[in-house]
Every structure is written in structure tokens, then in C-alpha cells.
Amino acid sequence: FSFISMNWKGEPLINYETVVNMISTTTTRSGLKIKAQLD
């Protein structure tokens, strides 16, 4: 979860859509890309 935390950069997590958007834009230098959707 450290890469997800670094991607948030202190932005308030005001709703589920914001959380999903932050998670889905997370990547790593080694090429990991995250796909997330609200269920």
C-alpha cells in the first residue's frame, strides 16, 4: 500500500469515487498498473 499512499499526497478522501480514482492511477517504476472500480 505504500505506492497508493504516495499517490494520494494528502488529498482528502471525501467519498468512494475519490478513493477509487486514487487507487486506479497508482503505478510503480517496475511497471505495475492498478485497475480499480467501485463495486
N, CA, C, O and CB atoms as a CASP TS submission, in Angstrom:
PFRMAT TS
TARGET T0000
AUTHOR 0000-0000-0000
METHOD Language model
MODEL 1
PARENT N/A
ATOM      1  N   PHE     1       0.805  -1.214   0.000  1.00  0.00           N
ATOM      2  CA  PHE     1       0.000   0.000   0.000  1.00  0.00           C
ATOM      3  C   PHE     1       0.838   1.264   0.000  1.00  0.00           C
ATOM      4  O   PHE     1       0.287   2.362  -0.086  1.00  0.00           O
ATOM      5  CB  PHE     1      -0.910   0.006   1.186  1.00  0.00           C
ATOM      6  N   SER     2       2.132   1.144   0.092  1.00  0.00           N
ATOM      7  CA  SER     2       2.950   2.351   0.141  1.00  0.00           C
ATOM      8  C   SER     2       2.846   3.160  -1.152  1.00  0.00           C
ATOM      9  O   SER     2       2.852   4.390  -1.097  1.00  0.00           O
ATOM     10  CB  SER     2       4.403   1.986   0.409  1.00  0.00           C
ATOM     11  N   PHE     3       2.753   2.510  -2.308  1.00  0.00           N
ATOM     12  CA  PHE     3       2.634   3.251  -3.566  1.00  0.00           C
ATOM     13  C   PHE     3       1.301   3.974  -3.645  1.00  0.00           C
ATOM     14  O   PHE     3       1.232   5.088  -4.164  1.00  0.00           O
ATOM     15  CB  PHE     3       2.791   2.311  -4.763  1.00  0.00           C
ATOM     16  N   ILE     4       0.248   3.359  -3.141  1.00  0.00           N
ATOM     17  CA  ILE     4      -1.066   4.011  -3.117  1.00  0.00           C
ATOM     18  C   ILE     4      -1.015   5.228  -2.197  1.00  0.00           C
ATOM     19  O   ILE     4      -1.524   6.291  -2.551  1.00  0.00           O
ATOM     20  CB  ILE     4      -2.172   3.018  -2.650  1.00  0.00           C
ATOM     21  N   SER     5      -0.410   5.083  -1.031  1.00  0.00           N
ATOM     22  CA  SER     5      -0.299   6.202  -0.088  1.00  0.00           C
ATOM     23  C   SER     5       0.497   7.350  -0.686  1.00  0.00           C
ATOM     24  O   SER     5       0.126   8.510  -0.513  1.00  0.00           O
ATOM     25  CB  SER     5       0.354   5.742   1.215  1.00  0.00           C
ATOM     26  N   MET     6       1.580   7.051  -1.381  1.00  0.00           N
ATOM     27  CA  MET     6       2.380   8.105  -2.004  1.00  0.00           C
ATOM     28  C   MET     6       1.578   8.812  -3.090  1.00  0.00           C
ATOM     29  O   MET     6       1.751  10.014  -3.292  1.00  0.00           O
ATOM     30  CB  MET     6       3.678   7.524  -2.592  1.00  0.00           C
ATOM     31  N   ASN     7       0.714   8.102  -3.785  1.00  0.00           N
ATOM     32  CA  ASN     7      -0.095   8.696  -4.844  1.00  0.00           C
ATOM     33  C   ASN     7      -1.148   9.653  -4.292  1.00  0.00           C
ATOM     34  O   ASN     7      -1.496  10.625  -4.961  1.00  0.00           O
ATOM     35  CB  ASN     7      -0.767   7.606  -5.657  1.00  0.00           C
ATOM     36  N   TRP     8      -1.661   9.402  -3.092  1.00  0.00           N
ATOM     37  CA  TRP     8      -2.694  10.265  -2.512  1.00  0.00           C
ATOM     38  C   TRP     8      -2.185  11.657  -2.203  1.00  0.00           C
ATOM     39  O   TRP     8      -2.923  12.626  -2.385  1.00  0.00           O
ATOM     40  CB  TRP     8      -3.240   9.644  -1.257  1.00  0.00           C
ATOM     41  N   LYS     9      -0.953  11.794  -1.742  1.00  0.00           N
ATOM     42  CA  LYS     9      -0.309  13.084  -1.456  1.00  0.00           C
ATOM     43  C   LYS     9      -1.152  13.973  -0.560  1.00  0.00           C
ATOM     44  O   LYS     9      -1.194  15.187  -0.755  1.00  0.00           O
ATOM     45  CB  LYS     9      -0.013  13.813  -2.745  1.00  0.00           C
ATOM     46  N   GLY    10      -1.819  13.384   0.416  1.00  0.00           N
ATOM     47  CA  GLY    10      -2.559  14.165   1.397  1.00  0.00           C
ATOM     48  C   GLY    10      -3.903  14.692   0.931  1.00  0.00           C
ATOM     49  O   GLY    10      -4.533  15.468   1.649  1.00  0.00           O
ATOM     50  N   GLU    11      -4.359  14.297  -0.243  1.00  0.00           N
ATOM     51  CA  GLU    11      -5.667  14.767  -0.716  1.00  0.00           C
ATOM     52  C   GLU    11      -6.771  14.142   0.131  1.00  0.00           C
ATOM     53  O   GLU    11      -6.724  12.943   0.406  1.00  0.00           O
ATOM     54  CB  GLU    11      -5.874  14.424  -2.221  1.00  0.00           C
ATOM     55  N   PRO    12      -7.760  14.925   0.549  1.00  0.00           N
ATOM     56  CA  PRO    12      -8.846  14.380   1.369  1.00  0.00           C
ATOM     57  C   PRO    12      -9.627  13.288   0.630  1.00  0.00           C
ATOM     58  O   PRO    12      -9.972  13.439  -0.542  1.00  0.00           O
ATOM     59  CB  PRO    12      -9.797  15.501   1.791  1.00  0.00           C
ATOM     60  N   LEU    13      -9.892  12.206   1.326  1.00  0.00           N
ATOM     61  CA  LEU    13     -10.658  11.105   0.755  1.00  0.00           C
ATOM     62  C   LEU    13     -12.115  11.310   1.147  1.00  0.00           C
ATOM     63  O   LEU    13     -12.602  10.729   2.117  1.00  0.00           O
ATOM     64  CB  LEU    13     -10.122   9.707   1.244  1.00  0.00           C
ATOM     65  N   ILE    14     -12.804  12.155   0.369  1.00  0.00           N
ATOM     66  CA  ILE    14     -14.134  12.625   0.756  1.00  0.00           C
ATOM     67  C   ILE    14     -15.258  11.683   0.363  1.00  0.00           C
ATOM     68  O   ILE    14     -16.355  11.758   0.916  1.00  0.00           O
ATOM     69  CB  ILE    14     -14.385  13.960   0.151  1.00  0.00           C
ATOM     70  N   ASN    15     -14.992  10.795  -0.592  1.00  0.00           N
ATOM     71  CA  ASN    15     -16.024   9.836  -0.999  1.00  0.00           C
ATOM     72  C   ASN    15     -15.357   8.621  -1.643  1.00  0.00           C
ATOM     73  O   ASN    15     -14.146   8.617  -1.866  1.00  0.00           O
ATOM     74  CB  ASN    15     -17.044  10.495  -1.986  1.00  0.00           C
ATOM     75  N   TYR    16     -16.144   7.601  -1.938  1.00  0.00           N
ATOM     76  CA  TYR    16     -15.596   6.365  -2.515  1.00  0.00           C
ATOM     77  C   TYR    16     -15.014   6.595  -3.912  1.00  0.00           C
ATOM     78  O   TYR    16     -14.015   5.974  -4.276  1.00  0.00           O
ATOM     79  CB  TYR    16     -16.684   5.287  -2.580  1.00  0.00           C
ATOM     80  N   GLU    17     -15.623   7.468  -4.682  1.00  0.00           N
ATOM     81  CA  GLU    17     -15.128   7.741  -6.032  1.00  0.00           C
ATOM     82  C   GLU    17     -13.704   8.296  -5.988  1.00  0.00           C
ATOM     83  O   GLU    17     -12.865   7.915  -6.804  1.00  0.00           O
ATOM     84  CB  GLU    17     -16.060   8.730  -6.755  1.00  0.00           C
ATOM     85  N   THR    18     -13.432   9.188  -5.045  1.00  0.00           N
ATOM     86  CA  THR    18     -12.094   9.743  -4.887  1.00  0.00           C
ATOM     87  C   THR    18     -11.095   8.649  -4.550  1.00  0.00           C
ATOM     88  O   THR    18     -10.000   8.616  -5.112  1.00  0.00           O
ATOM     89  CB  THR    18     -12.084  10.821  -3.802  1.00  0.00           C
ATOM     90  N   VAL    19     -11.457   7.758  -3.645  1.00  0.00           N
ATOM     91  CA  VAL    19     -10.573   6.653  -3.251  1.00  0.00           C
ATOM     92  C   VAL    19     -10.285   5.765  -4.453  1.00  0.00           C
ATOM     93  O   VAL    19      -9.127   5.430  -4.705  1.00  0.00           O
ATOM     94  CB  VAL    19     -11.204   5.820  -2.106  1.00  0.00           C
ATOM     95  N   VAL    20     -11.314   5.377  -5.198  1.00  0.00           N
ATOM     96  CA  VAL    20     -11.131   4.509  -6.367  1.00  0.00           C
ATOM     97  C   VAL    20     -10.258   5.201  -7.411  1.00  0.00           C
ATOM     98  O   VAL    20      -9.393   4.558  -8.005  1.00  0.00           O
ATOM     99  CB  VAL    20     -12.500   4.125  -6.982  1.00  0.00           C
ATOM    100  N   ASN    21     -10.461   6.483  -7.643  1.00  0.00           N
ATOM    101  CA  ASN    21      -9.646   7.217  -8.614  1.00  0.00           C
ATOM    102  C   ASN    21      -8.185   7.258  -8.195  1.00  0.00           C
ATOM    103  O   ASN    21      -7.302   7.094  -9.036  1.00  0.00           O
ATOM    104  CB  ASN    21     -10.175   8.636  -8.786  1.00  0.00           C
ATOM    105  N   MET    22      -7.915   7.473  -6.919  1.00  0.00           N
ATOM    106  CA  MET    22      -6.533   7.493  -6.435  1.00  0.00           C
ATOM    107  C   MET    22      -5.872   6.127  -6.580  1.00  0.00           C
ATOM    108  O   MET    22      -4.714   6.030  -6.987  1.00  0.00           O
ATOM    109  CB  MET    22      -6.488   7.940  -4.974  1.00  0.00           C
ATOM    110  N   ILE    23      -6.604   5.084  -6.250  1.00  0.00           N
ATOM    111  CA  ILE    23      -6.057   3.731  -6.365  1.00  0.00           C
ATOM    112  C   ILE    23      -5.800   3.379  -7.832  1.00  0.00           C
ATOM    113  O   ILE    23      -4.765   2.801  -8.162  1.00  0.00           O
ATOM    114  CB  ILE    23      -7.019   2.702  -5.728  1.00  0.00           C
ATOM    115  N   SER    24      -6.741   3.728  -8.709  1.00  0.00           N
ATOM    116  CA  SER    24      -6.618   3.318 -10.110  1.00  0.00           C
ATOM    117  C   SER    24      -5.520   4.065 -10.863  1.00  0.00           C
ATOM    118  O   SER    24      -5.093   3.596 -11.919  1.00  0.00           O
ATOM    119  CB  SER    24      -7.931   3.525 -10.814  1.00  0.00           C
ATOM    120  N   THR    25      -5.049   5.198 -10.369  1.00  0.00           N
ATOM    121  CA  THR    25      -3.962   5.924 -11.042  1.00  0.00           C
ATOM    122  C   THR    25      -2.601   5.578 -10.482  1.00  0.00           C
ATOM    123  O   THR    25      -1.610   6.209 -10.848  1.00  0.00           O
ATOM    124  CB  THR    25      -4.182   7.412 -10.932  1.00  0.00           C
ATOM    125  N   THR    26      -2.525   4.591  -9.602  1.00  0.00           N
ATOM    126  CA  THR    26      -1.262   4.195  -8.985  1.00  0.00           C
ATOM    127  C   THR    26      -0.448   3.322  -9.934  1.00  0.00           C
ATOM    128  O   THR    26      -0.976   2.393 -10.547  1.00  0.00           O
ATOM    129  CB  THR    26      -1.519   3.450  -7.666  1.00  0.00           C
ATOM    130  N   THR    27       0.841   3.628 -10.049  1.00  0.00           N
ATOM    131  CA  THR    27       1.779   2.822 -10.821  1.00  0.00           C
ATOM    132  C   THR    27       3.080   2.691 -10.036  1.00  0.00           C
ATOM    133  O   THR    27       3.299   3.412  -9.063  1.00  0.00           O
ATOM    134  CB  THR    27       2.035   3.449 -12.225  1.00  0.00           C
ATOM    135  N   THR    28       3.932   1.777 -10.459  1.00  0.00           N
ATOM    136  CA  THR    28       5.262   1.645  -9.871  1.00  0.00           C
ATOM    137  C   THR    28       6.307   1.779 -10.970  1.00  0.00           C
ATOM    138  O   THR    28       5.986   1.692 -12.155  1.00  0.00           O
ATOM    139  CB  THR    28       5.413   0.288  -9.126  1.00  0.00           C
ATOM    140  N   ARG    29       7.557   1.989 -10.572  1.00  0.00           N
ATOM    141  CA  ARG    29       8.637   2.105 -11.547  1.00  0.00           C
ATOM    142  C   ARG    29       8.845   0.806 -12.321  1.00  0.00           C
ATOM    143  O   ARG    29       9.316   0.827 -13.458  1.00  0.00           O
ATOM    144  CB  ARG    29       9.928   2.504 -10.852  1.00  0.00           C
ATOM    145  N   SER    30       8.493  -0.326 -11.703  1.00  0.00           N
ATOM    146  CA  SER    30       8.689  -1.612 -12.376  1.00  0.00           C
ATOM    147  C   SER    30       7.561  -1.940 -13.349  1.00  0.00           C
ATOM    148  O   SER    30       7.602  -2.983 -14.002  1.00  0.00           O
ATOM    149  CB  SER    30       8.809  -2.718 -11.349  1.00  0.00           C
ATOM    150  N   GLY    31       6.548  -1.066 -13.462  1.00  0.00           N
ATOM    151  CA  GLY    31       5.517  -1.240 -14.467  1.00  0.00           C
ATOM    152  C   GLY    31       4.165  -1.722 -13.963  1.00  0.00           C
ATOM    153  O   GLY    31       3.259  -1.946 -14.765  1.00  0.00           O
ATOM    154  N   LEU    32       4.005  -1.888 -12.642  1.00  0.00           N
ATOM    155  CA  LEU    32       2.716  -2.305 -12.104  1.00  0.00           C
ATOM    156  C   LEU    32       1.689  -1.206 -12.338  1.00  0.00           C
ATOM    157  O   LEU    32       1.925  -0.045 -12.005  1.00  0.00           O
ATOM    158  CB  LEU    32       2.826  -2.638 -10.596  1.00  0.00           C
ATOM    159  N   LYS    33       0.553  -1.573 -12.911  1.00  0.00           N
ATOM    160  CA  LYS    33      -0.551  -0.634 -13.118  1.00  0.00           C
ATOM    161  C   LYS    33      -1.787  -1.217 -12.437  1.00  0.00           C
ATOM    162  O   LYS    33      -2.074  -2.407 -12.563  1.00  0.00           O
ATOM    163  CB  LYS    33      -0.812  -0.373 -14.655  1.00  0.00           C
ATOM    164  N   ILE    34      -2.504  -0.380 -11.727  1.00  0.00           N
ATOM    165  CA  ILE    34      -3.668  -0.809 -10.959  1.00  0.00           C
ATOM    166  C   ILE    34      -4.941  -0.452 -11.722  1.00  0.00           C
ATOM    167  O   ILE    34      -5.061   0.642 -12.273  1.00  0.00           O
ATOM    168  CB  ILE    34      -3.673  -0.159  -9.549  1.00  0.00           C
ATOM    169  N   LYS    35      -5.877  -1.379 -11.746  1.00  0.00           N
ATOM    170  CA  LYS    35      -7.219  -1.117 -12.275  1.00  0.00           C
ATOM    171  C   LYS    35      -8.182  -1.286 -11.115  1.00  0.00           C
ATOM    172  O   LYS    35      -8.166  -2.315 -10.439  1.00  0.00           O
ATOM    173  CB  LYS    35      -7.585  -2.080 -13.481  1.00  0.00           C
ATOM    174  N   ALA    36      -9.017  -0.289 -10.877  1.00  0.00           N
ATOM    175  CA  ALA    36      -9.970  -0.340  -9.761  1.00  0.00           C
ATOM    176  C   ALA    36     -11.308   0.208 -10.224  1.00  0.00           C
ATOM    177  O   ALA    36     -11.374   1.102 -11.067  1.00  0.00           O
ATOM    178  CB  ALA    36      -9.445   0.462  -8.533  1.00  0.00           C
ATOM    179  N   GLN    37     -12.364  -0.341  -9.663  1.00  0.00           N
ATOM    180  CA  GLN    37     -13.708   0.171  -9.929  1.00  0.00           C
ATOM    181  C   GLN    37     -14.555  -0.010  -8.680  1.00  0.00           C
ATOM    182  O   GLN    37     -14.335  -0.927  -7.889  1.00  0.00           O
ATOM    183  CB  GLN    37     -14.357  -0.549 -11.149  1.00  0.00           C
ATOM    184  N   LEU    38     -15.509   0.862  -8.521  1.00  0.00           N
ATOM    185  CA  LEU    38     -16.396   0.810  -7.370  1.00  0.00           C
ATOM    186  C   LEU    38     -17.413  -0.310  -7.555  1.00  0.00           C
ATOM    187  O   LEU    38     -18.062  -0.407  -8.596  1.00  0.00           O
ATOM    188  CB  LEU    38     -17.107   2.163  -7.165  1.00  0.00           C
ATOM    189  N   ASP    39     -17.544  -1.145  -6.544  1.00  0.00           N
ATOM    190  CA  ASP    39     -18.471  -2.263  -6.614  1.00  0.00           C
ATOM    191  C   ASP    39     -19.643  -1.990  -5.683  1.00  0.00           C
ATOM    192  O   ASP    39     -20.555  -2.810  -5.581  1.00  0.00           O
ATOM    193  CB  ASP    39     -17.768  -3.598  -6.247  1.00  0.00           C
TER
END
